[in-house]
Amino acid sequence: DYNQDDRFKKDFYQSVHRFLPSLTPEDISLDSCGIRPRLQGPIDPVKDFVISEESNKGLPGFINLIGIESPGLTSSLAIARYVKPLVA
């Protein structure tokens, strides 16, 4: 069942509003719902934070950021510092 359900929107807004006081309920909307691809099988060890510059595959300037799950947001500044020289 990939139907979206917004029954927790009010709870989500109330918890986030403490940190983002300018946020309004209208700022929150449902996104997509579905199957999220993973980098490993059910019994494989976790493989996340794969960062790969793809010039060797004929894609100069293309940088893959794969499998960045939680704590990806927390790590976003460290990821940016790592990726910045690859972009340059």
MODELLER restraints for C-alpha pairs under 7 A, 6 or more apart:
rsr = mdl.restraints
at = mdl.atoms
rsr.add(forms.Gaussian(group=physical.xy_distance, feature=features.Distance(at['CA:2:A'], at['CA:33:A']), mean=5.61, stdev=0.5))
rsr.add(forms.Gaussian(group=physical.xy_distance, feature=features.Distance(at['CA:2:A'], at['CA:34:A']), mean=5.69, stdev=0.5))
rsr.add(forms.Gaussian(group=physical.xy_distance, feature=features.Distance(at['CA:4:A'], at['CA:33:A']), mean=6.45, stdev=0.5))
rsr.add(forms.Gaussian(group=physical.xy_distance, feature=features.Distance(at['CA:13:A'], at['CA:25:A']), mean=6.30, stdev=0.5))
rsr.add(forms.Gaussian(group=physical.xy_distance, feature=features.Distance(at['CA:17:A'], at['CA:23:A']), mean=6.01, stdev=0.5))
rsr.add(forms.Gaussian(group=physical.xy_distance, feature=features.Distance(at['CA:38:A'], at['CA:67:A']), mean=6.86, stdev=0.5))
rsr.add(forms.Gaussian(group=physical.xy_distance, feature=features.Distance(at['CA:39:A'], at['CA:47:A']), mean=5.98, stdev=0.5))
rsr.add(forms.Gaussian(group=physical.xy_distance, feature=features.Distance(at['CA:39:A'], at['CA:67:A']), mean=6.33, stdev=0.5))
rsr.add(forms.Gaussian(group=physical.xy_distance, feature=features.Distance(at['CA:40:A'], at['CA:46:A']), mean=6.48, stdev=0.5))
rsr.add(forms.Gaussian(group=physical.xy_distance, feature=features.Distance(at['CA:40:A'], at['CA:47:A']), mean=6.38, stdev=0.5))
rsr.add(forms.Gaussian(group=physical.xy_distance, feature=features.Distance(at['CA:47:A'], at['CA:67:A']), mean=6.95, stdev=0.5))
rsr.add(forms.Gaussian(group=physical.xy_distance, feature=features.Distance(at['CA:48:A'], at['CA:66:A']), mean=6.84, stdev=0.5))
rsr.add(forms.Gaussian(group=physical.xy_distance, feature=features.Distance(at['CA:48:A'], at['CA:67:A']), mean=4.42, stdev=0.5))
rsr.add(forms.Gaussian(group=physical.xy_distance, feature=features.Distance(at['CA:48:A'], at['CA:68:A']), mean=5.50, stdev=0.5))
rsr.add(forms.Gaussian(group=physical.xy_distance, feature=features.Distance(at['CA:48:A'], at['CA:69:A']), mean=6.85, stdev=0.5))
rsr.add(forms.Gaussian(group=physical.xy_distance, feature=features.Distance(at['CA:49:A'], at['CA:65:A']), mean=6.96, stdev=0.5))
rsr.add(forms.Gaussian(group=physical.xy_distance, feature=features.Distance(at['CA:49:A'], at['CA:66:A']), mean=6.09, stdev=0.5))
rsr.add(forms.Gaussian(group=physical.xy_distance, feature=features.Distance(at['CA:49:A'], at['CA:67:A']), mean=5.49, stdev=0.5))
rsr.add(forms.Gaussian(group=physical.xy_distance, feature=features.Distance(at['CA:49:A'], at['CA:68:A']), mean=4.86, stdev=0.5))
rsr.add(forms.Gaussian(group=physical.xy_distance, feature=features.Distance(at['CA:50:A'], at['CA:65:A']), mean=5.94, stdev=0.5))
rsr.add(forms.Gaussian(group=physical.xy_distance, feature=features.Distance(at['CA:50:A'], at['CA:66:A']), mean=5.00, stdev=0.5))
rsr.add(forms.Gaussian(group=physical.xy_distance, feature=features.Distance(at['CA:50:A'], at['CA:67:A']), mean=6.26, stdev=0.5))
rsr.add(forms.Gaussian(group=physical.xy_distance, feature=features.Distance(at['CA:51:A'], at['CA:64:A']), mean=5.64, stdev=0.5))
rsr.add(forms.Gaussian(group=physical.xy_distance, feature=features.Distance(at['CA:51:A'], at['CA:65:A']), mean=4.77, stdev=0.5))
rsr.add(forms.Gaussian(group=physical.xy_distance, feature=features.Distance(at['CA:51:A'], at['CA:66:A']), mean=6.34, stdev=0.5))
rsr.add(forms.Gaussian(group=physical.xy_distance, feature=features.Distance(at['CA:52:A'], at['CA:63:A']), mean=5.63, stdev=0.5))
rsr.add(forms.Gaussian(group=physical.xy_distance, feature=features.Distance(at['CA:52:A'], at['CA:64:A']), mean=5.06, stdev=0.5))
rsr.add(forms.Gaussian(group=physical.xy_distance, feature=features.Distance(at['CA:52:A'], at['CA:65:A']), mean=6.71, stdev=0.5))
rsr.add(forms.Gaussian(group=physical.xy_distance, feature=features.Distance(at['CA:53:A'], at['CA:62:A']), mean=6.02, stdev=0.5))
rsr.add(forms.Gaussian(group=physical.xy_distance, feature=features.Distance(at['CA:53:A'], at['CA:63:A']), mean=4.39, stdev=0.5))
rsr.add(forms.Gaussian(group=physical.xy_distance, feature=features.Distance(at['CA:53:A'], at['CA:64:A']), mean=6.29, stdev=0.5))
rsr.add(forms.Gaussian(group=physical.xy_distance, feature=features.Distance(at['CA:53:A'], at['CA:86:A']), mean=6.92, stdev=0.5))
rsr.add(forms.Gaussian(group=physical.xy_distance, feature=features.Distance(at['CA:54:A'], at['CA:60:A']), mean=6.10, stdev=0.5))
rsr.add(forms.Gaussian(group=physical.xy_distance, feature=features.Distance(at['CA:54:A'], at['CA:62:A']), mean=5.52, stdev=0.5))
rsr.add(forms.Gaussian(group=physical.xy_distance, feature=features.Distance(at['CA:54:A'], at['CA:63:A']), mean=5.96, stdev=0.5))
rsr.add(forms.Gaussian(group=physical.xy_distance, feature=features.Distance(at['CA:55:A'], at['CA:61:A']), mean=6.65, stdev=0.5))
rsr.add(forms.Gaussian(group=physical.xy_distance, feature=features.Distance(at['CA:61:A'], at['CA:87:A']), mean=6.62, stdev=0.5))
